[in-house]
Amino acid sequence: MPTTFDRLRRSIEHFSSATVLIVGDVMLDQFVIGRVSRISPEAPVPVVEYEKDDYRPGGAANVANNVRALGGNVELVGLTGADSAGQRLRHLMTACGIGTSGLVVDPSRRTTTKLRVVTTRNLQVARIDYESDHEVAGEAEELMISEVGRLIEHASVVLVSDYLKGSITRPVMDKVVAAGRTRGIPVIVDPKVPHLHLYAGTTLVTPNHHEAEIATHLRVRTFEEAVAAAQLFRERTGCFDVLITRGEHGMCLLNGPDAVHYAAAAREVADVTGAGDTVIATTALSLAAGASLKDACGLANQAAGVVVQKFGPATLTQDELLAVVARASGPDGRQG
C-alpha cells in the first residue's frame, strides 16, 4: 500500500503537466540595496550607500512565479499601466516562463510598484509604494473578462490573488466562478476582507488569521478558535472550504465537516514576505496535479516552511519541496 510520502511525491512529479490560471493584482517589487555605516546629520535616519537594484515579480506575479518555480505551467490575467514599470514586469515574467498573454494594459493607471530600501544584511529601511488602486472598468475590464474565458480552457485550477489594487471586481469574479463551474475545476482565492462578498461559490478561500479575525469578529489563538472562525468565515463568504494560515502556529483547514491542523514547518524564519503567495500557489498547483485538498494544503505548509527561511518574496523548487517532504516523513514514509 502506498505511503503518504509516495502519494505526495507522485503529486509533485505531476506538477510539470499541470496548468494554473491566475487572476489578480500584479506588482513589481524593486529592492534598492546598500550599506549602512552612519546616521544622517539631517535626521535620525540611516544613510544607505547605494550598491545595486534588484527587481522581482510581486503580488499575483509572485504567486505565478512560485507556480513556475515548482515546475508548473501558469497563465496570468492582470493589469499593468502603460509605463516602464509595466514593461519591466512583463519582461521579468516572460524570463521566468510565466504566460503573459492575458496581461491587460490600462493607460489610466500606473503599474503597482513596491520599492524597498534594504541593507546588505537584509534589514528593510523604508518602503515606497507607487500605485493606482481604483477598480478596473470599461474596455480594460472587458478585456480581462475575455482573457479569463480564453485562458481557463487550458487550466486545471483557477487561482484568484486579490490585493485590493483594482483587478478583482464583481464582473471579473462572476466570470471566474461561472467559468470554473462550467469547466468543473477548483477556484481558490487569496482574499481581502472588503471583497468577501465577491467570493461566493468559490472552492477554497485562504485568509490569514488576522483577516479571519476581522471578517468574523472572533479571536483566533488556538486551533479550536481557528475552526470556529473558519466555520463562520465560510458562512459569511459562501465558499465551500476555508484554509486559515496562522504563521508560527501552522494552518487550519476546514474541508467540509472535517477540520485539519498543520503544524508550522519552518525551523528558522528570516522573512515572512510572500509566504502566503507560496501557500496558495502550492495548493493550487497540487490540486491541478491531482492531489486531494488535504494533501495539497500539507504540501503548501511544507513549502511555506522553506520560503520563510529566504529573504524577500522568495520561491522554492520542486527538488526543495521533495526534500522537505521526505524529511517530514517518518521511517515508514508517513508524515510525522
N, C-alpha and C positions, 0 to 999 in steps of 0.2 A: 504494500500500500504506500503511495507517495507520501513523503513527509511534507511538513509545512514549507520547509526550505525548497524542496523540489517544486512545489506548486508556485511559490513566489519567483523562483528562478525562471520557470517557464514563462511566466508573465513578463518578466524583464526581458527575456530573449525575444519576445514578440513585439517589443517596443518599435523596432525598425519597420514593422509592417502596419503600424497604427498611425492614423491621422487625426489630429485635433484641430478644430476650428476655434480660434479665439476672437472674441468680440469685446472691445474695451478701449480704455484710455491709454494711448501710447505716450511715452515720455522719453526725453533724452536726459541721461544722468551725466553730468560733467563734474570731474574732480580736478580742482586746482591744487597741486601738491607742492609742498615746500618745507623748508626747515624753519624752526623757531628757536632763536637764540637770545632774544631780548624782548622787553616790553616797550611799547611805543611811549615816547615822552609826551605825546599829544593827548593820550587817553590810556586808561588801564586795560589795554588790549595787546595781544601778542603781535609782533611783526613777523609775517611769513615771508621768507625769502624764496621766491618762486623757483621751482625746478622743472615741472612739466605739467601737462594737461593729460587727463585720461577720460575717454568717452565710452559710455556703455548704454545699451538699450535699457530703458526703465519702464515702470508701470506695466501695462499689458505686454509691452515689448520684452520686458524682462521675464514675464511668465512664458512667453513664446520661446525665449532664449533657453529657459530651463527645459522645456519640452524637447527642443532641438539638441541640447547638450546630452540629454538622456538617450538620444538616438531616434526619437520620434519625428514624424512629419507634422508640420504645422503651417497653417494659413492664418492670416491675421486681418481682421476688419477693424479699422480705426481711423482717426483723424489726425492730420498734421496741418500746419499752416503752410502758406506759400513762401517759405523763408529758408535761410541757410541751415537752421537747426533741423528743419524737417528733411532737407536733403541729406544732411549728415546721418540722421537717424535711419532713413531709408537705406543708405549705403551700408551702415553698420549691420542692419538686419539682413540685408542681402548677403553680406560677408559671412554671417552666422548660419546661412542656409534657411532663413525664415521666409515663407512666401509673403510677398508684399503687394501682390496684385489687387488685394482688397483694401489697400490704404487709400483713403479719400482725402484730397487736398481741399481745405476750406480757406479761401483767401480772407475771410472775415476774422480769422483767429490767428494767434501765434502758436507755434509748437511748444507744448509744455516742456520746460527745461528746469531741472533741479541742479543748481550749481553749488557744489560743496567745497569749501576751503578746508583742506586737511593737511596734517603734518606727515612727515615721512614715518612717524610712529603710529599712523592711523588714528590720530586724535582729530575729531572734527572741530574746527574753529568757528565756522559760520556756514549758513546755507542761504542762498538767494533763489527765489522761485520766480520764473518767468512763465506766465500762463494766461490763457483766456478760458474761463470755465463756464461760459454761457452755453446753454443746451444747443446742440446742432439742430438746424431746421432747414426748411426749403429744399433746394436741389441737393445739398450735401447729405441731408438726412435720407432723402430718397435714394441716393447712390449707395449709402451704407446698407439700407434695407435690401436693395437689389443685389449687392455683393454677398450679403448673408444668404440669400436664396440661391445664388450661384455656387458658392463655395461649400455650403452644407451638404451638397450632393455627394461629396467625396470624403466626408468626415464621419468618424465613428462616435465622436463626442463633441459637444459644443461647450466652451468654457467662457463665461462672462466675467471679465475683470473690470470691476466698477470702481473708479477712483473719484467720482463726482466731478469730472472735468468736462462733461458735456456730451460724451459719446453715447451714453446709455439713457435713452428716452423711452417713453411709453410705446411709441410705434416701433422702435428698434427691438425692445424686449418682446412685444407682441409677436413680431416676426420670428424672433429666435425661438420662442416657446412653441409657436404653431408649427414652424418648420421642423423642430426637433420631434414634436409629437407625430408629424406626418412620416418622418424617417424612422421613428421608433428608436431614437438614440437619446442617451442621457444629456441633460442640460444642467451644468453645475455653475454656481455663482460665488465669486468672492465679493461680498456685499458692502454697501454703505447704508447706514441706518436710515437716512432720509429717503432712500429708494426702496424700502421694504415692500411697499405696496406694488412694486413692479415685478416681484419675483414669484407671484402665484403660479403654480403649475410646474415649477422647476423641480428637477430631481434631487438636487443637493445644494444647500447654502452653507457657507463656511465662515461664520463670524468668529472674530477673536473674542476673548472673554469680556473685554471692555464693551465691544459692540453688543454682545448678548445681554450684558447688564443694562445698557442704555435702552435697548429695544424692549426688554421685559420688566424693567424696574425690580429685578431680583438680584440678590448678591450671588456671585459665583466664586466661592473659595474652596469648596470641596467637590468631589465627584458627584455626590448626591445633589448638591445645589446646581451643578452644571447640567445634570439630567433634567431637573425641574425647569431650568431656564431653556433648555433645548426643546422641551415639550411645548412650552408657552411660545417660544420663537416660531416653532412650526405652525402653531395655530394662527399666529398673527400674520405670517407671511403666506401661508397656503402652499408651502413647498412640501415635498414628500419626506425628506430626511435632512438632518442637521449635523454638521461637524463643528464643534466649538474648539478652537485652538487656545491652549491655556499656558503658553510659554513653558517655563520650567516645570509646570505641573502636567505637561503632556497634552493629550487631546481627548475629547469626549464625543463619541459618535452615537447619535440616535437614529437607528436603522429600523424603521417600522416599530414594533413593540420592544425591540432589543436595544439596550444601552451598552456600549463597549468603551472601556478605558484603555488608553495607550499611554504608558509611562514615557516621559521625556527621554529621548535617546542621546542627547548631547552630553559629552564628557566635559568639555570646556566651551565657553561661549566668548567669541571675540566680537561679534557684531550680529544683531538680530535683523538688520536691514534686509528686506527681501525674503525672509523666511516664509512668510505667508504665501508669497509667489511660488516658492518651491513646493509648498504643501499642495496647493491647488493644481499646479502643473503636473506633479507626480500622480496625484489622484486621478486627474483627467486622463493622462496617458496610460495609466494602469487599467482604467476602465475600458479605454479604447483597445487595449491589448487583450481584453477578455477576463481580467481579474474581477472577483466579487468586490462589492463596495467595502466590505470589512478588510479584505486583503489589500485593496487599493489604498485605504487610509493607513494601514500598517506600513506599507512601503513609503507613503508620504511622510509618516512620522520619522522613519529612519533617515529619509533624505534630508529633512529639516535638521536633524542632528548633525549632519555633515556640513551643511552650508553655514550654520551659525558659528562654525569654527573658522570661517573665512571672513575677509573684510569686504564690506560693500554689498551690493546686490549680486551675490555670487550664484554659481550653478554647480552641479556635480555631474559626473559622467556615469554611464551605465556600469562601468567596472567598479567605480567607487560605491555605487549602490549595492551591487552584488557582494562586494567585500564586507560592507557593514551589515547586510542581511545575514551573511554567513557567520559573522562574529556574534550576532544576536541569537543565533540558533544554538540549541544545546547539542550534546553529542549524538542525540538520535535525530537531529535535523529539525526538531520542533523549536518554536520561538520560546526563549527563556525569559 
